[in-house]
Amino acid sequence: MGTILISGAKIYAEEGVLEAGYVLVRDGEIADVSGSRPAELPDDTLEIDGTSLNLLPGFIDVHIHGADGADVMDATEEALDRMARFLPAEGTTAFLATTITQSHENIGSALENVAQYPNRPGQAEVLGVHLEGPFVEKKRAGAQPESYIIEPDAELFRKWQEMAGGRISVITMAPEHDRDGAFIRELSESGVVVSAGHTDTGFVGMQDAAKHGVSQVTHLCNAMPGIHHRDVGVVGAAFILDSLKAELIADGIHVEEQMLRLIWQNIGPERLILITDSMRAKGLPAGDYELGGQPVRVTEDRAELADGTLAGSILKMNEGARRMLGIEGVTMEDIVAMASRNPARQLGVDDRKGGIREGKDADLILADDNLNIRLTLCRGEVAFEA
């Protein structure tokens, strides 16, 4: 790794926005953030002109199943490699490899694969695992295969966490299936983010779940009851309970435009986490694919099971961020919060990810005002250049 100087960009740093500033990268880390050019630089310094562009911290996708023909459930090093190489083009510099409800053996294989995966220079970093299912509610299965849904099992989870090398960072589950909250408490106390999703619980159930340790909602509005005037449900809980972060698929399909605006007005930038929930067809032509062993039909803008159920997305992170940026009142600082800072904090990696500050990993994006990605650095290495 050498030295890189990015100059002339509008820098969205942790200490504030710098107009036409300088960021010095050395040995994979941010060495300096300044309004003036360093006096001395090594002869082999790579200089990158960021004039008229924005320098943002890399996006962190905490809920992604696949991309570029690969899926986490393929349980191969090649699959994770394909994803890690592809994602910097959309500004993603780190992600959670997300599983789906499947057989114990298939889930175990995917977890072991992540545990053994060697993160490589110049690619998005696999930060851990998001275990989506199998402890979910069948009524709200969505694209989770119903035949593999089971009740919460602490012993099984401990076994899976061991197979994953301790890398399960987030679990999506239906809290109503843990009536006394013992399962949730055990996971939360061990440092796992427990996220309510694929759930049929109501507002009171979410209040209780939050007391037990649920701190997040999975893909808000999807695979859960909608807001009702006699029970505002999980969505209303995300609005009201300040302890909850909320994932959001901002593609205009999973959540339509007016609901995105309503969510923004009621939750705001400090508790929203932008995700893609994308499947293997992202980046590929429309056609027939699969998710969790189920056939999926992919068109120009969506992925669906045979019955029309949405089966993840083909959304790119910068596209979701762009849609949010189009909402009145949303600023680029808010995008940094929702796509970078909040996920880093939720995962407990904000000491090295999610912001532009001296000492943090040089996960950086140069993008125009419409969030078209021009260049991405992953830990100080050029991973994408338009």
C-alpha positions as CSV (number, residue, x, y, z in Angstrom):
1,M,0.0,0.0,0.0
2,G,1.3,3.4,-0.9
3,T,0.3,7.0,-0.3
4,I,-2.8,8.6,-1.9
5,L,-3.7,12.3,-1.9
6,I,-7.3,13.3,-2.8
7,S,-7.6,17.0,-3.4
8,G,-10.2,19.5,-4.3
9,A,-13.3,17.5,-3.3
10,K,-16.0,18.6,-1.0
11,I,-15.2,16.4,2.0
12,Y,-18.0,15.1,4.3
13,A,-15.7,14.6,7.3
14,E,-16.8,13.8,10.8
15,E,-15.7,17.2,12.1
16,G,-17.8,19.0,9.4
17,V,-17.8,19.6,5.7
18,L,-14.6,20.9,4.0
19,E,-14.9,22.7,0.7
20,A,-12.1,21.8,-1.7
21,G,-10.1,20.0,1.0
22,Y,-7.4,17.3,1.1
23,V,-7.4,13.8,2.4
24,L,-4.1,11.9,2.8
25,V,-4.2,8.1,2.8
26,R,-1.3,6.1,4.0
27,D,-1.1,2.3,4.4
28,G,-4.8,1.8,4.1
29,E,-5.8,4.4,6.7
30,I,-6.8,8.0,6.6
31,A,-3.6,9.9,7.7
32,D,-4.9,13.5,7.5
33,V,-8.0,15.5,6.7
34,S,-7.2,19.1,6.0
35,G,-8.1,22.3,4.3
36,S,-4.6,22.7,3.0
37,R,-2.2,20.6,0.9
38,P,0.5,18.7,2.8
39,A,3.9,20.3,2.6
40,E,5.7,17.1,1.7
41,L,4.7,14.0,-0.1
42,P,6.5,10.8,-1.1
43,D,7.6,10.8,-4.8
44,D,5.3,7.8,-5.5
45,T,2.2,9.4,-4.1
46,L,-0.9,8.8,-6.2
47,E,-2.8,12.1,-6.6
48,I,-6.5,12.0,-7.3
49,D,-8.3,15.2,-8.4
50,G,-11.7,15.4,-6.7
51,T,-12.6,18.9,-8.0
52,S,-16.4,19.3,-8.3
53,L,-17.0,16.0,-6.6
54,N,-18.0,14.9,-3.1
55,L,-15.8,12.7,-0.9
56,L,-18.0,10.4,1.3
57,P,-17.2,7.6,3.6
58,G,-17.9,4.2,2.0
59,F,-21.3,2.7,2.2
60,I,-22.0,-0.2,4.5
61,D,-24.7,-2.7,3.4
62,V,-25.8,-4.7,6.4
63,H,-28.4,-6.7,4.5
64,I,-27.4,-8.2,1.1
65,H,-27.8,-11.7,-0.2
66,G,-26.0,-11.5,-3.5
67,A,-24.9,-9.7,-6.6
68,D,-23.2,-10.3,-10.0
69,G,-24.5,-13.9,-10.2
70,A,-23.3,-14.9,-6.7
71,D,-25.2,-15.6,-3.5
72,V,-24.1,-16.0,0.1
73,M,-25.9,-19.3,0.2
74,D,-23.6,-20.6,-2.5
75,A,-21.2,-21.1,0.4
76,T,-18.1,-20.7,-1.8
77,E,-15.1,-18.4,-1.6
78,E,-15.7,-17.5,-5.2
79,A,-19.2,-16.2,-4.4
80,L,-18.1,-13.9,-1.7
81,D,-15.2,-12.8,-4.0
82,R,-17.6,-11.9,-6.8
83,M,-19.7,-9.8,-4.4
84,A,-16.8,-8.1,-2.8
85,R,-15.4,-7.1,-6.2
86,F,-18.7,-5.9,-7.6
87,L,-20.0,-3.8,-4.7
88,P,-17.4,-0.9,-4.8
89,A,-19.0,0.2,-8.1
90,E,-22.1,1.3,-6.1
91,G,-20.0,2.8,-3.3
92,T,-20.3,-0.1,-0.9
93,T,-17.0,-0.8,0.8
94,A,-18.2,-3.2,3.5
95,F,-21.1,-5.5,4.0
96,L,-22.7,-8.3,6.0
97,A,-23.1,-11.6,4.1
98,T,-26.8,-12.3,4.6
99,T,-28.2,-15.8,4.7
100,I,-31.8,-17.0,4.1
101,T,-34.0,-19.5,5.8
102,Q,-32.8,-22.9,4.6
103,S,-31.8,-26.3,5.9
104,H,-29.5,-26.4,9.0
105,E,-26.8,-27.9,6.8
106,N,-27.0,-25.2,4.1
107,I,-27.0,-22.4,6.7
108,G,-24.0,-24.0,8.4
109,S,-22.1,-24.3,5.2
110,A,-22.6,-20.6,4.4
111,L,-21.5,-19.6,7.9
112,E,-18.4,-21.7,7.8
113,N,-17.6,-20.1,4.4
114,V,-17.8,-16.6,5.8
115,A,-15.7,-17.7,8.8
116,Q,-12.9,-18.9,6.5
117,Y,-13.1,-16.1,4.0
118,P,-10.0,-14.0,3.6
119,N,-10.8,-10.3,3.0
120,R,-8.7,-9.1,0.1
121,P,-7.2,-5.7,-0.7
122,G,-9.1,-3.6,-3.2
123,Q,-12.4,-5.3,-2.5
124,A,-15.4,-4.6,-0.2
125,E,-14.8,-6.0,3.3
126,V,-17.0,-8.8,4.7
127,L,-17.7,-7.6,8.2
128,G,-19.7,-10.6,9.3
129,V,-23.0,-12.3,8.9
130,H,-26.6,-11.2,9.0
131,L,-28.6,-14.4,9.8
132,E,-32.0,-13.7,8.3
133,G,-34.3,-16.5,9.6
134,P,-35.0,-19.3,10.2
135,F,-36.7,-18.1,13.4
136,V,-39.5,-16.1,11.7
137,E,-43.3,-16.1,11.4
138,K,-44.7,-18.2,8.5
139,K,-47.6,-15.7,7.9
140,R,-44.9,-13.1,7.1
141,A,-42.4,-15.4,5.4
142,G,-42.2,-13.3,2.2
143,A,-39.4,-14.9,0.2
144,Q,-38.2,-17.0,3.2
145,P,-38.9,-20.7,2.3
146,E,-41.7,-21.7,4.7
147,S,-40.7,-25.4,5.0
148,Y,-37.5,-24.5,6.8
149,I,-38.9,-22.0,9.3
150,I,-38.5,-23.1,12.9
151,E,-38.9,-21.9,16.5
152,P,-36.1,-20.0,18.2
153,D,-33.4,-22.4,19.4
154,A,-30.6,-21.1,21.5
155,E,-28.5,-24.2,21.3
156,L,-28.7,-24.2,17.5
157,F,-27.8,-20.6,17.4
158,R,-24.8,-21.2,19.6
159,K,-23.7,-24.0,17.3
160,W,-24.1,-21.7,14.2
161,Q,-22.2,-18.9,15.9
162,E,-19.3,-21.2,16.6
163,M,-19.4,-22.4,13.0
164,A,-19.3,-18.7,11.9
165,G,-16.3,-18.0,14.1
166,G,-18.3,-15.6,16.1
167,R,-19.1,-13.5,13.1
168,I,-22.9,-13.5,13.2
169,S,-23.5,-9.8,13.9
170,V,-27.2,-9.4,13.2
171,I,-30.1,-11.8,13.4
172,T,-33.6,-11.2,11.9
173,M,-36.3,-13.0,13.9
174,A,-40.0,-12.8,14.8
175,P,-40.0,-11.7,18.4
176,E,-43.4,-13.1,19.1
177,H,-41.9,-16.6,19.0
178,D,-39.7,-15.8,22.0
179,R,-42.5,-15.2,24.5
180,D,-40.4,-14.8,27.6
181,G,-37.6,-12.9,25.8
182,A,-34.9,-15.3,27.0
183,F,-33.5,-16.0,23.4
184,I,-33.5,-12.3,22.6
185,R,-31.7,-11.4,25.8
186,E,-29.0,-14.1,25.4
187,L,-28.2,-12.9,21.9
188,S,-28.4,-9.2,22.7
189,E,-26.1,-9.6,25.8
190,S,-23.6,-11.5,23.6
191,G,-23.3,-8.5,21.3
192,V,-25.6,-9.7,18.4
193,V,-28.0,-7.1,17.0
194,V,-31.4,-8.6,17.2
195,S,-33.7,-7.2,14.5
196,A,-37.5,-7.8,14.3
197,G,-38.5,-8.9,10.9
198,H,-40.8,-11.4,9.1
199,T,-43.0,-10.8,12.1
200,D,-46.7,-10.5,12.7
201,T,-46.4,-8.8,16.1
202,G,-48.1,-5.6,17.1
203,F,-47.0,-2.4,18.9
204,V,-47.2,-3.9,22.4
205,G,-45.2,-6.9,21.2
206,M,-42.6,-4.6,19.9
207,Q,-42.5,-2.6,23.1
208,D,-41.8,-5.9,25.0
209,A,-39.3,-7.0,22.4
210,A,-37.4,-3.8,22.8
211,K,-37.2,-4.2,26.5
212,H,-35.7,-7.7,26.0
213,G,-33.1,-6.4,23.6
214,V,-34.5,-6.0,20.1
215,S,-32.7,-2.9,18.7
216,Q,-33.6,-2.9,15.0
217,V,-36.3,-3.5,12.5
218,T,-35.6,-5.5,9.3
219,H,-36.5,-3.9,5.9
220,L,-39.1,-1.6,7.4
221,C,-42.7,-2.0,6.0
222,N,-41.9,-5.3,4.4
223,A,-42.9,-8.7,5.8
224,M,-44.8,-7.1,8.7
225,P,-48.2,-5.6,9.4
226,G,-48.9,-2.1,8.0
227,I,-49.9,0.8,10.2
228,H,-53.5,0.5,11.5
229,H,-55.4,3.0,13.5
230,R,-56.1,0.5,16.3
231,D,-52.5,-0.9,16.3
232,V,-49.6,0.9,14.7
233,G,-47.6,-2.3,14.7
234,V,-44.0,-2.7,13.9
235,V,-43.8,0.3,11.6
236,G,-45.4,2.5,14.2
237,A,-43.0,1.1,16.8
238,A,-40.1,2.2,14.6
239,F,-41.6,5.7,14.5
240,I,-42.2,5.9,18.2
241,L,-39.5,3.9,20.0
242,D,-36.2,5.8,19.9
243,S,-34.2,2.7,20.8
244,L,-34.9,1.1,17.4
245,K,-32.9,1.5,14.3
246,A,-34.7,0.7,11.0
247,E,-33.4,-0.9,7.8
248,L,-34.9,0.7,4.7
249,I,-35.0,-0.6,1.0
250,A,-35.3,2.8,-0.7
251,D,-36.1,1.5,-4.2
252,G,-39.6,2.9,-4.6
253,I,-40.9,-0.7,-5.0
254,H,-40.5,-2.3,-1.5
255,V,-41.5,1.1,-0.1
256,E,-43.3,3.5,-2.4
257,E,-42.4,7.2,-2.6
258,Q,-44.9,8.7,-0.3
259,M,-44.2,6.1,2.4
260,L,-40.4,6.9,2.1
261,R,-41.3,10.5,2.8
262,L,-43.5,9.6,5.7
263,I,-40.7,7.4,7.2
264,W,-38.2,10.2,6.7
265,Q,-40.4,12.7,8.5
266,N,-41.1,10.4,11.4
267,I,-37.7,8.7,11.9
268,G,-35.1,11.0,10.4
269,P,-31.5,10.4,9.6
270,E,-30.1,9.2,13.0
271,R,-32.1,5.9,13.1
272,L,-32.4,4.9,9.5
273,I,-30.0,2.4,7.8
274,L,-30.1,2.1,4.1
275,I,-29.8,-1.4,2.7
276,T,-30.3,-3.2,-0.6
277,D,-31.5,-6.7,0.3
278,S,-30.2,-7.5,-3.2
279,M,-30.1,-11.0,-4.6
280,R,-27.7,-12.6,-7.2
281,A,-29.3,-11.0,-10.2
282,K,-28.1,-7.5,-9.3
283,G,-25.9,-6.2,-12.1
284,L,-27.1,-8.9,-14.5
285,P,-29.8,-8.9,-17.3
286,A,-33.4,-9.6,-16.6
287,G,-34.3,-13.3,-16.6
288,D,-34.8,-16.4,-14.4
289,Y,-32.7,-16.8,-11.2
290,E,-33.1,-18.3,-7.8
291,L,-33.2,-17.3,-4.1
292,G,-33.0,-19.8,-1.3
293,G,-33.7,-22.6,-3.8
294,Q,-36.8,-20.9,-5.1
295,P,-37.2,-19.7,-8.8
296,V,-37.2,-15.9,-9.1
297,R,-38.2,-13.9,-12.2
298,V,-36.2,-10.7,-12.6
299,T,-37.4,-7.8,-14.7
300,E,-35.8,-4.4,-15.3
301,D,-36.6,-3.1,-11.8
302,R,-37.6,-6.0,-9.5
303,A,-37.2,-9.7,-8.5
304,E,-40.3,-11.8,-7.7
305,L,-41.3,-15.3,-6.8
306,A,-43.8,-17.1,-9.1
307,D,-46.7,-15.8,-7.0
308,G,-45.6,-12.2,-7.3
309,T,-43.9,-12.0,-3.8
310,L,-40.9,-9.7,-3.8
311,A,-37.8,-11.8,-3.6
312,G,-35.1,-9.3,-2.4
313,S,-34.1,-6.6,-4.8
314,I,-31.7,-5.7,-7.5
315,L,-31.1,-2.3,-5.9
316,K,-27.6,-0.7,-5.7
317,M,-26.7,1.3,-2.6
318,N,-26.0,4.6,-4.5
319,E,-29.4,4.2,-6.2
320,G,-31.2,3.9,-2.9
321,A,-29.2,6.8,-1.5
322,R,-30.1,8.9,-4.6
323,R,-33.8,8.3,-4.1
324,M,-33.6,9.4,-0.5
325,L,-31.6,12.5,-1.5
326,G,-34.5,13.4,-3.7
327,I,-36.8,13.8,-0.7
328,E,-37.3,17.4,0.4
329,G,-35.1,18.2,3.3
330,V,-32.7,15.3,2.9
331,T,-29.0,16.4,2.6
332,M,-25.8,14.7,1.7
333,E,-24.9,14.7,5.4
334,D,-28.1,12.7,6.0
335,I,-27.0,10.2,3.3
336,V,-23.7,9.8,5.1
337,A,-25.6,9.1,8.3
338,M,-28.0,6.5,6.8
339,A,-25.6,4.7,4.5
340,S,-22.3,4.9,6.5
341,R,-22.3,6.2,10.0
342,N,-25.4,4.5,11.4
343,P,-24.6,0.9,10.2
344,A,-21.0,1.3,11.5
345,R,-22.3,2.3,14.9
346,Q,-25.0,-0.4,14.9
347,L,-22.3,-3.0,14.2
348,G,-19.8,-1.6,16.7
349,V,-17.2,-0.9,14.0
350,D,-17.4,2.9,14.1
351,D,-13.9,3.1,15.5
352,R,-12.6,2.2,12.0
353,K,-15.6,2.5,9.6
354,G,-18.4,4.9,8.7
355,G,-16.7,8.2,8.7
356,I,-13.8,10.4,7.3
357,R,-11.4,10.9,10.2
358,E,-7.8,10.5,10.9
359,G,-7.0,6.9,11.9
360,K,-10.0,5.3,10.3
361,D,-9.9,2.8,7.3
362,A,-9.6,4.6,4.0
363,D,-13.0,3.4,2.7
364,L,-13.9,6.4,0.6
365,I,-16.1,7.3,-2.3
366,L,-15.8,10.1,-4.8
367,A,-19.3,10.9,-6.2
368,D,-21.0,13.7,-8.1
369,D,-24.0,15.6,-6.7
370,N,-26.4,12.9,-8.1
371,L,-24.4,10.1,-6.3
372,N,-22.9,8.7,-9.5
373,I,-19.8,6.9,-8.2
374,R,-16.6,8.1,-9.9
375,L,-14.0,6.3,-7.6
376,T,-14.1,4.0,-4.6
377,L,-11.2,3.2,-2.2
378,C,-11.4,0.1,-0.1
379,R,-8.9,0.2,2.8
380,G,-6.7,2.5,0.8
381,E,-6.8,0.6,-2.5
382,V,-8.5,1.7,-5.6
383,A,-11.4,-0.7,-6.0
384,F,-13.5,1.0,-8.6
385,E,-12.9,3.8,-11.1
386,A,-15.5,5.1,-13.5
